[in-house]
């Protein structure tokens, strides 16, 4: 891969990771993995203020992680790609294993 293309791919990768950098955005993605939702439904289900949910959805839209579809006066959001949830689940598995190893180490020291 040429250097310019590799740099662009790495920058895009970083943008996706930045989209996942906030816990609320991760919660929104998991909620949308259940079914498409509008902002009000997301805010209610996640017990977050609607303006906060809207700001996070904007970030996720800009990074291509969610899609918005207008139905009359309501905008419904859905995951752009189910593999995002698979990636998040893999990261959770890594975290779980890391925490388990840390607990085992702490037990061995105690």
N, C-alpha and C positions, 0 to 999 in steps of 0.2 A: 504494500500500500504506500502511495507517495506521502510525503511529509505533510503537505497541506490538507489532504483528505483525512489523514490520521488525526491531525490537530482538530479538524472540524468534528470528527466522530467523538473524540474525547470531550470536546466542549458540549456537544449534544448530550452525551452521557452525564456530564456534570449537571446539566440543566434538569434532567430527569431526577437525578439524585437530590437536587435542591428542591424539587417539587415534593419529595418525600421527607424533607427535613423537618417538617412540623407534625407533631403527633395528631393534631386535629385533622390535617389533610389525610393522614393514614386512616383515621376513623371514618372520614367521609368516603374514602375508597372502599373500605370494607362494607359500609352501609350500602353503597351503590352496587356492590357485588351481589347483594340479595335481590335487588330489582331497581329499575329506574325510579328516581324520586325528584320532586321539585324542592326548591329551597326551603319552603315552609315545612315540608315533611322531614327534611334532613335536620333542620333546626330543632324541631320537636323531638324527633327520635334521639338525637345526640345531645339534647339539652344544652344547646349553644344559641347565642343570640343570632338572629337572622342576618344582620350585617356582617358578622364574623364569618358565617358559612358562605355568604356571597363572595367575600374577599378571597377565601380559600378556593372556592370554585373557579374564580378568575385565574388564579395561579395554575390550578390543575388544567384548565382549558388552554391556557397559553402554552403549556408543555405537552399538549396533546394527550393527556391522560384521561380526560372526560370529554364527552360530547354533549352538546346542548341541542335540544329539539323543541321548537315552539309548538304548542297545542293551544290555539286561541290566545288567551291572555297568560297562560301558564307556560313556563319553560321547564322542561323535564331534562334531568341530567342522567347520563349512564356512563358506565366504564367504556373507554375506547378500546380496551383490550384486556380480556380476562387474565392474560399472563402477568399483568401487574400484581394481581392477588397471589398468583403462584410465586412470583419473586418475593413479595412480602412474607409469604409463608416460609419460604426458604430462609430468609433473613431471621425470622422468628426461631426457626430450628437451630440456626447457628448460635443465636443468642441463648437459647435454652441450653445447648451443649456447653457453651462458655460458662454460663452460670453454674451448671452442674459440676464442671471441673473446678471452678472456684470454690464451691461448697465442699467438694471432696478435699481440696487442698487445705481449706480452713479447718475441716474436721481432723485431718492428719496432723496439723500443727497443734491443735487443742488437746 
